[in-house]
Amino acid sequence: MGHEVDIYTDGACKGNPGVGGWGALLESAGKQKELFGGELLTTNNRMELLAVIRALESLKRRCEVRVHTDSKYVQMGITEWIHNWKRRAWRTAGNKPVKNEDLWRELDAVSAQHQIQWLWVKGHAGDPGNERADQLANQGVESMSGGVTQ
């Protein structure tokens, strides 16, 4: 992968919580890499976060990254909400524990290693990278449920 990378990510969940999957498509200098995985009992938001974490972890050196996500939760969380969460020791404005704090901490650490633009894309709207990430996320679900989806 070159120094400039486009990453398309998506999460999927059959039931929420339920069997989940995540997928990521990385594109750089005409090359593509696809990643996916899943968990048996999870939520859609956890899968959205894990997709970005795993994609960024796969980069071997510091890169200029454009992360394309259809999750406002991921995009707003990492660019805006996280600053206040950290200031409040991982508590929300209502003084509740931040949901998925473990993954937010991971994402915060791994994203600090790169220069990242966080781009929101409308899901299921024909964006080829997003559509492929969605397919990969569903492959992740299938890998957990033995190829059987409800």
C-alpha positions in Angstrom: 0.0 0.0 0.0 1.2 3.5 -0.9 1.3 6.5 1.4 -2.2 7.7 0.3 -4.9 5.2 1.1 -8.7 5.2 0.7 -10.5 3.0 3.2 -14.1 2.0 2.9 -15.7 0.4 5.9 -19.0 -1.0 7.0 -20.5 -3.1 9.7 -23.5 -5.5 9.6 -25.6 -7.2 12.3 -28.3 -9.8 12.1 -30.3 -8.7 15.2 -28.9 -5.9 17.3 -27.4 -7.4 19.4 -26.8 -10.5 17.3 -24.3 -12.1 14.9 -22.2 -9.3 13.4 -19.7 -8.7 10.7 -17.3 -6.0 9.6 -15.7 -5.3 6.2 -13.0 -3.0 4.9 -11.8 -2.2 1.4 -8.4 -0.5 1.2 -7.3 1.1 -2.1 -3.9 2.6 -2.8 -1.9 3.2 -6.0 -4.1 1.0 -8.0 -4.0 -1.9 -5.5 -6.8 -3.2 -3.4 -6.9 -5.2 -0.1 -10.1 -6.6 1.4 -10.6 -7.5 5.1 -13.5 -8.9 6.9 -14.4 -10.6 10.2 -17.2 -11.1 12.6 -18.4 -11.8 16.1 -21.2 -14.0 17.4 -22.8 -11.5 19.8 -22.3 -7.9 19.0 -23.9 -4.7 17.8 -23.9 -2.8 14.6 -22.0 0.1 16.1 -19.3 -2.2 17.4 -18.9 -3.7 13.9 -18.7 -0.2 12.3 -15.9 0.7 14.8 -14.0 -2.6 14.4 -14.0 -2.3 10.6 -12.1 1.0 10.8 -9.8 -0.2 13.6 -8.8 -3.4 11.7 -8.3 -1.5 8.4 -6.0 1.1 10.1 -4.1 -1.6 12.0 -3.3 -3.3 8.7 -1.3 -0.3 7.4 2.4 -1.0 7.7 3.5 2.7 7.9 2.2 6.2 8.5 -0.3 7.1 5.7 -2.5 9.8 4.5 -5.9 8.1 4.8 -9.4 9.0 3.7 -11.8 6.8 5.7 -15.2 6.5 4.0 -17.9 5.4 6.4 -21.7 5.3 6.2 -21.8 5.5 10.0 -22.4 9.0 11.5 -21.7 7.3 14.9 -18.1 6.6 13.8 -17.5 9.8 11.9 -19.0 12.1 14.6 -17.6 10.1 17.4 -14.0 10.2 16.3 -14.0 13.8 15.0 -16.2 15.6 17.6 -17.6 13.6 20.6 -14.4 11.9 21.6 -12.7 15.1 22.8 -15.4 15.7 25.4 -15.5 12.0 26.4 -11.8 12.1 27.2 -12.2 15.4 29.1 -15.0 13.8 31.2 -13.0 10.5 31.8 -15.1 8.6 29.2 -18.5 9.8 30.5 -21.2 11.2 28.3 -22.8 14.6 28.9 -25.4 12.8 31.0 -22.6 11.3 33.1 -23.2 7.8 31.8 -20.3 5.5 30.7 -19.5 5.9 27.0 -20.8 2.9 25.1 -18.1 0.9 23.3 -15.3 2.7 25.3 -12.9 -0.2 24.6 -13.2 0.3 20.8 -13.2 4.1 21.0 -9.9 3.9 22.9 -8.5 1.5 20.3 -9.6 3.6 17.4 -8.2 6.8 19.1 -4.8 5.1 19.5 -4.6 3.6 16.0 -5.9 6.7 14.2 -3.2 8.8 15.9 -0.6 7.0 13.8 -2.0 8.4 10.6 -3.2 11.6 9.0 -6.9 10.9 8.5 -9.8 12.6 6.8 -13.1 11.2 8.1 -15.7 11.2 5.2 -19.3 10.2 5.6 -21.0 8.5 2.6 -24.6 7.7 2.3 -25.0 3.9 2.6 -26.6 1.8 -0.1 -26.5 4.7 -2.5 -24.3 3.2 -5.2 -20.9 4.2 -4.0 -18.7 1.3 -5.2 -16.3 1.3 -2.3 -19.2 1.4 0.3 -21.1 -1.3 -1.6 -18.0 -3.6 -1.5 -17.4 -2.9 2.2 -21.1 -3.8 2.8 -20.6 -7.1 1.0 -17.5 -7.8 3.0 -19.3 -7.1 6.3 -22.0 -9.5 5.3 -19.3 -12.1 4.5 -18.1 -11.5 8.0 -21.6 -12.3 9.3 -21.7 -15.5 7.2 -18.3 -16.5 8.5 -19.7 -16.5 12.0 -23.0 -18.2 11.3 -21.6 -21.0 9.2 -22.8 -19.5 6.0 -26.4 -19.5 7.2 -28.1 -16.1 7.4 -31.6 -15.7 8.7 
